[in-house]
Amino acid sequence: MKIRTLIVDDEPLARQGLRLLACDESDLEIIGECESGADALVAIDRDPPALIFLDVQMPEMDGFELLAKLPRDRLPLVIFTTAYNQHAVRAFEAHALDYLLKPIRTARFQESVARAREHLGSQEASAAARGLLALLAAQQGARSAGPSEPFLTRLTIKTNDKVVVVKAIDIDSIESAGNYVAVNVGKESHILRETLNTLESQLDPEKFLRISRSAIVNLDRVKELQPMFKGEHVIVLHNGKRLAMTRGLRDVERALRFG
């Protein structure tokens, strides 16, 4: 049985990557690609899919807003694709069929498709739909309530003989080194025993952006984006520091525009 599948993502490269991965799954039939939530609503109404690969972060209408507009009795299986950090996707683990963190690894994609296949084969799609409804309710509740915890405004970093207090707004970038991070402020670099994932979850996402597995930048410190080879880019900060990007260019441009 073919699994009629729709890809919804505002980035062309992300859609292309999903389509290439899907080519290796003989029972996935890609019936369309959409670059916005509005386009997806039209496509779903015209030709309902059994499965959607859905980007969470899209301009104008994000993935959750799109799903909230679909008829509750005809929700398809949904595999979220997201650049959210591990802390932010915990709700997905409880309610969603599955989620894929960008950049998407082949083995992880195959595992996610197998899970969708299992649900469809055992007629458990309705259970997945109930989980999706619970996730939507949780997201709407979170948006109404606002952030549950304040974001970090300063860091305290212990050295051999003192404690250095660093204001978050003064940070240029943060780079990981195993279970430590280097907090870069001007010409100084402070070593903090903390993981990048943990710090990311505590920093204001409108001010700080994870640009790769190993680096976070203060958006106010970004001077320019420079193209490299094969569609890759580097971020150049005002202090001259250059950091490689693996996050999608449009994600970064959007954060710089609205952050």
Kinemage of the C-alpha trace (Angstrom):
@kinemage 1
@onewidth
@group {chain A} dominant
@subgroup {mainchain}
@vectorlist {calphas} color= white
{ca met a 1} P 0.000 0.000 0.000
{ca lys a 2} L 1.295 3.413 -0.949
{ca ile a 3} L 1.460 6.075 1.785
{ca arg a 4} L 0.262 9.325 0.236
{ca thr a 5} L 2.640 11.933 1.622
{ca leu a 6} L 2.766 15.739 1.641
{ca ile a 7} L 5.896 17.791 2.419
{ca val a 8} L 5.343 21.193 4.048
{ca asp a 9} L 8.408 23.392 4.624
{ca asp a 10} L 9.187 26.977 3.660
{ca glu a 11} L 12.805 26.157 2.741
{ca pro a 12} L 13.381 24.695 -0.756
{ca leu a 13} L 16.518 22.839 0.340
{ca ala a 14} L 14.663 21.237 3.234
{ca arg a 15} L 11.878 20.080 0.908
{ca gln a 16} L 14.426 18.731 -1.553
{ca gly a 17} L 16.228 16.857 1.220
{ca leu a 18} L 13.011 15.217 2.409
{ca arg a 19} L 12.058 14.239 -1.127
{ca leu a 20} L 15.469 12.633 -1.691
{ca leu a 21} L 15.178 10.686 1.560
{ca ala a 22} L 11.646 9.614 0.618
{ca cys a 23} L 12.873 8.219 -2.724
{ca asp a 24} L 14.514 5.367 -0.836
{ca glu a 25} L 11.200 4.371 0.768
{ca ser a 26} L 9.303 2.424 -1.896
{ca asp a 27} L 5.887 2.848 -0.273
{ca leu a 28} L 6.082 6.632 0.180
{ca glu a 29} L 4.226 8.452 -2.587
{ca ile a 30} L 4.971 12.190 -2.513
{ca ile a 31} L 1.773 13.825 -3.750
{ca gly a 32} L 2.962 17.401 -3.305
{ca glu a 33} L 5.185 20.008 -1.680
{ca cys a 34} L 4.043 23.229 -0.012
{ca glu a 35} L 6.140 26.203 1.042
{ca ser a 36} L 3.586 27.763 3.401
{ca gly a 37} L 0.777 26.863 5.763
{ca ala a 38} L -1.758 28.563 3.499
{ca asp a 39} L -0.660 26.501 0.477
{ca ala a 40} L -0.804 23.343 2.588
{ca leu a 41} L -4.393 24.022 3.666
{ca val a 42} L -5.462 24.207 0.019
{ca ala a 43} L -3.478 21.088 -0.918
{ca ile a 44} L -4.846 19.039 1.996
{ca asp a 45} L -8.430 20.029 1.223
{ca arg a 46} L -7.986 19.175 -2.466
{ca asp a 47} L -6.116 15.904 -2.029
{ca pro a 48} L -5.926 14.648 1.582
{ca pro a 49} L -2.627 12.912 2.438
{ca ala a 50} L -2.174 10.035 4.843
{ca leu a 51} L 1.113 11.463 6.124
{ca ile a 52} L 2.591 14.965 6.376
{ca phe a 53} L 6.187 15.973 6.974
{ca leu a 54} L 5.524 19.337 8.626
{ca asp a 55} L 7.960 22.114 9.452
{ca val a 56} L 7.126 23.654 12.827
{ca gln a 57} L 8.687 27.074 12.202
{ca met a 58} L 7.213 28.846 9.171
{ca pro a 59} L 6.404 32.536 8.641
{ca glu a 60} L 2.800 33.803 8.718
{ca met a 61} L 1.333 30.407 9.677
{ca asp a 62} L 3.466 27.920 11.613
{ca gly a 63} L 2.949 24.178 11.729
{ca phe a 64} L 0.745 24.252 14.833
{ca glu a 65} L -1.476 26.978 13.402
{ca leu a 66} L -1.876 24.953 10.218
{ca leu a 67} L -2.945 21.831 12.115
{ca ala a 68} L -5.377 23.834 14.252
{ca lys a 69} L -7.261 24.772 11.060
{ca leu a 70} L -7.720 21.168 9.877
{ca pro a 71} L -10.942 19.215 10.593
{ca arg a 72} L -10.425 17.303 13.840
{ca asp a 73} L -11.990 14.132 12.459
{ca arg a 74} L -9.641 13.975 9.473
{ca leu a 75} L -6.209 14.643 10.920
{ca pro a 76} L -3.453 12.834 8.988
{ca leu a 77} L -0.371 11.289 10.539
{ca val a 78} L 2.171 14.054 11.158
{ca ile a 79} L 5.943 13.860 11.439
{ca phe a 80} L 7.276 17.221 12.573
{ca thr a 81} L 10.531 18.554 11.178
{ca thr a 82} L 12.090 21.127 13.458
{ca ala a 83} L 15.224 23.000 14.377
{ca tyr a 84} L 14.009 23.314 18.004
{ca asn a 85} L 16.449 22.218 20.676
{ca gln a 86} L 16.061 19.005 22.654
{ca his a 87} L 14.449 20.820 25.606
{ca ala a 88} L 11.702 22.295 23.419
{ca val a 89} L 10.708 19.032 21.731
{ca arg a 90} L 9.867 17.121 24.918
{ca ala a 91} L 6.165 17.768 24.266
{ca phe a 92} L 6.527 16.056 20.885
{ca glu a 93} L 7.829 12.924 22.592
{ca ala a 94} L 4.652 12.717 24.643
{ca his a 95} L 2.039 13.507 21.998
{ca ala a 96} L 3.270 13.540 18.392
{ca leu a 97} L 3.696 10.516 16.146
{ca asp a 98} L 7.332 11.534 15.686
{ca tyr a 99} L 9.640 14.463 15.045
{ca leu a 100} L 12.858 14.920 13.086
{ca leu a 101} L 15.522 17.378 14.212
{ca lys a 102} L 17.222 19.322 11.436
{ca pro a 103} L 19.609 18.536 9.858
{ca ile a 104} L 17.830 15.222 9.332
{ca arg a 105} L 19.899 12.040 9.406
{ca thr a 106} L 19.028 9.206 7.034
{ca ala a 107} L 18.781 6.565 9.765
{ca arg a 108} L 16.488 8.778 11.843
{ca phe a 109} L 14.272 9.434 8.810
{ca gln a 110} L 13.987 5.714 8.132
{ca glu a 111} L 13.075 5.065 11.759
{ca ser a 112} L 10.358 7.721 11.648
{ca val a 113} L 8.843 6.378 8.423
{ca ala a 114} L 8.824 2.872 9.897
{ca arg a 115} L 6.865 4.194 12.840
{ca ala a 116} L 4.310 5.815 10.519
{ca arg a 117} L 4.089 2.604 8.526
{ca glu a 118} L 3.418 0.634 11.700
{ca his a 119} L 0.615 2.985 12.754
{ca leu a 120} L -1.077 2.812 9.381
{ca gly a 121} L -0.668 -0.952 9.152
{ca ser a 122} L -2.239 -1.543 12.550
{ca gln a 123} L -4.964 1.067 12.132
{ca glu a 124} L -3.573 3.134 14.992
{ca ala a 125} L -3.826 6.422 13.116
{ca ser a 126} L -6.729 7.507 15.318
{ca ala a 127} L -4.531 7.147 18.405
{ca ala a 128} L -1.881 9.313 16.736
{ca ala a 129} L -4.566 11.881 15.922
{ca arg a 130} L -5.629 12.001 19.580
{ca gly a 131} L -2.040 12.582 20.567
{ca leu a 132} L -1.818 15.374 18.011
{ca leu a 133} L -4.933 17.033 19.434
{ca ala a 134} L -3.385 16.858 22.911
{ca leu a 135} L -0.212 18.466 21.582
{ca leu a 136} L -2.193 21.281 19.933
{ca ala a 137} L -4.052 21.916 23.182
{ca ala a 138} L -0.772 22.011 25.104
{ca gln a 139} L 0.766 24.443 22.598
{ca gln a 140} L -2.253 26.737 22.689
{ca gly a 141} L -2.209 26.686 26.480
{ca ala a 142} L 1.491 27.517 26.539
{ca arg a 143} L 0.983 30.434 24.178
{ca ser a 144} L -1.843 31.809 26.302
{ca ala a 145} L 0.128 31.472 29.517
{ca gly a 146} L 3.382 32.857 28.104
{ca pro a 147} L 6.869 31.694 29.147
{ca ser a 148} L 6.856 29.658 32.371
{ca glu a 149} L 10.349 30.723 33.421
{ca pro a 150} L 12.280 33.971 32.874
{ca phe a 151} L 15.209 33.848 30.494
{ca leu a 152} L 18.746 34.253 31.788
{ca thr a 153} L 19.872 37.870 32.030
{ca arg a 154} L 23.325 37.109 33.413
{ca leu a 155} L 25.732 34.217 33.940
{ca thr a 156} L 27.957 33.619 36.933
{ca ile a 157} L 31.202 31.926 36.000
{ca lys a 158} L 33.578 30.619 38.656
{ca thr a 159} L 37.323 30.839 38.099
{ca asn a 160} L 40.148 29.822 40.413
{ca asp a 161} L 40.000 32.950 42.547
{ca lys a 162} L 36.785 34.804 41.712
{ca val a 163} L 33.289 34.694 40.253
{ca val a 164} L 32.792 36.589 37.002
{ca val a 165} L 29.328 37.996 36.294
{ca val a 166} L 28.527 38.268 32.590
{ca lys a 167} L 25.415 40.055 31.329
{ca ala a 168} L 23.618 38.060 28.654
{ca ile a 169} L 23.336 41.124 26.409
{ca asp a 170} L 27.160 41.439 26.433
{ca ile a 171} L 27.763 37.906 25.115
{ca asp a 172} L 28.982 37.697 21.508
{ca ser a 173} L 28.815 33.938 21.077
{ca ile a 174} L 28.875 30.652 22.961
{ca glu a 175} L 30.779 27.609 21.679
{ca ser a 176} L 30.639 24.068 22.997
{ca ala a 177} L 33.511 21.841 24.049
{ca gly a 178} L 32.008 18.611 25.379
{ca asn a 179} L 30.410 19.274 28.772
{ca tyr a 180} L 31.860 22.782 28.806
{ca val a 181} L 31.138 25.943 26.853
{ca ala a 182} L 33.244 28.961 26.016
{ca val a 183} L 31.285 32.170 26.649
{ca asn a 184} L 32.866 34.804 24.418
{ca val a 185} L 32.567 38.436 25.532
{ca gly a 186} L 34.647 40.944 23.598
{ca lys a 187} L 38.267 39.830 23.759
{ca glu a 188} L 37.625 37.537 26.738
{ca ser a 189} L 36.523 33.910 26.766
{ca his a 190} L 35.096 32.354 29.942
{ca ile a 191} L 34.845 28.587 30.415
{ca leu a 192} L 31.613 27.390 32.003
{ca arg a 193} L 30.801 23.818 33.025
{ca glu a 194} L 27.508 23.557 31.179
{ca thr a 195} L 26.185 22.027 27.962
{ca leu a 196} L 25.164 24.102 24.971
{ca asn a 197} L 21.706 22.481 24.932
{ca thr a 198} L 21.025 23.523 28.517
{ca leu a 199} L 22.150 27.104 27.953
{ca glu a 200} L 20.135 27.352 24.748
{ca ser a 201} L 16.941 26.435 26.584
{ca gln a 202} L 17.588 29.220 29.135
{ca leu a 203} L 18.424 32.054 26.717
{ca asp a 204} L 15.877 34.329 25.063
{ca pro a 205} L 15.316 32.870 21.544
{ca glu a 206} L 14.575 36.358 20.235
{ca lys a 207} L 18.096 37.423 21.221
{ca phe a 208} L 20.157 34.249 20.776
{ca leu a 209} L 20.185 31.727 17.939
{ca arg a 210} L 21.709 28.247 17.685
{ca ile a 211} L 23.455 28.283 14.310
{ca ser a 212} L 25.078 24.849 14.504
{ca arg a 213} L 25.535 21.898 16.857
{ca ser a 214} L 28.440 23.737 18.482
{ca ala a 215} L 27.613 27.455 18.474
{ca ile a 216} L 25.051 30.032 19.623
{ca val a 217} L 25.282 33.688 18.601
{ca asn a 218} L 23.875 36.906 20.002
{ca leu a 219} L 21.785 38.223 17.090
{ca asp a 220} L 22.721 41.816 17.967
{ca arg a 221} L 26.388 40.932 17.397
{ca val a 222} L 25.917 39.592 13.847
{ca lys a 223} L 27.556 41.785 11.205
{ca glu a 224} L 26.991 39.745 8.049
{ca leu a 225} L 26.396 36.334 6.487
{ca gln a 226} L 28.952 35.189 3.938
{ca pro a 227} L 28.449 32.395 1.380
{ca met a 228} L 30.936 29.558 1.234
{ca phe a 229} L 31.023 26.393 -0.873
{ca lys a 230} L 28.054 24.138 -1.761
{ca gly a 231} L 25.447 26.496 -0.359
{ca glu a 232} L 27.091 26.763 3.075
{ca his a 233} L 27.464 30.059 4.938
{ca val a 234} L 29.449 31.574 7.787
{ca ile a 235} L 28.300 34.215 10.249
{ca val a 236} L 30.656 37.125 10.825
{ca leu a 237} L 30.293 38.941 14.144
{ca his a 238} L 31.139 42.595 14.773
{ca asn a 239} L 34.302 41.528 16.603
{ca gly a 240} L 35.489 39.762 13.439
{ca lys a 241} L 34.865 36.218 14.660
{ca arg a 242} L 33.646 33.813 11.956
{ca leu a 243} L 31.395 30.869 12.790
{ca ala a 244} L 30.202 28.141 10.432
{ca met a 245} L 26.431 27.753 10.020
{ca thr a 246} L 24.592 24.485 9.567
{ca arg a 247} L 21.192 25.990 10.315
{ca gly a 248} L 19.142 26.916 7.243
{ca leu a 249} L 19.901 30.338 5.779
{ca arg a 250} L 16.254 31.391 5.780
{ca asp a 251} L 15.913 30.452 9.462
{ca val a 252} L 18.848 32.710 10.303
{ca glu a 253} L 17.657 35.567 8.088
{ca arg a 254} L 14.199 35.370 9.662
{ca ala a 255} L 15.671 35.471 13.182
{ca leu a 256} L 17.805 38.486 12.289
{ca arg a 257} L 14.798 40.245 10.796
{ca phe a 258} L 12.352 39.644 13.625
{ca gly a 259} L 14.568 38.936 16.629
